[in-house]
């Protein structure tokens, strides 16, 4: 079972600080997970510029120019955010039975020593 899924709120825990132009400490939603490369795309984090060649669409409008979009980060550089404390936390799994009586594994945010 994956620790981080699409739509989760995560925080960048490594890299350059925001004071030095980096993304460490920023929080955002996971837009995409690239399982083969162990990478995630986080909303509003790790922007890169891409030069797109000028072309035409079917309607005749011009496309191209310089675009900015989010680039993938390695999954080890982000941590899931605890919904209660809004701080990065580790993830655990618990076996529970749902309303239909089926046994399922559920993710939960572990409490760190500082939060107790």
Buried (B, 14 or more C-beta within 10 A) or exposed (E): EEBBEEEBBBBBEEBEEEEEEBBBEBBBBBBEBEEEEEBBBBBEBBEEEEEEEEEEEEEEEEEEEEEEEBEBBEBEBBBBBBEEEEBBBEBEEEEEEEEEEEEEEEBEBEBEEEEE
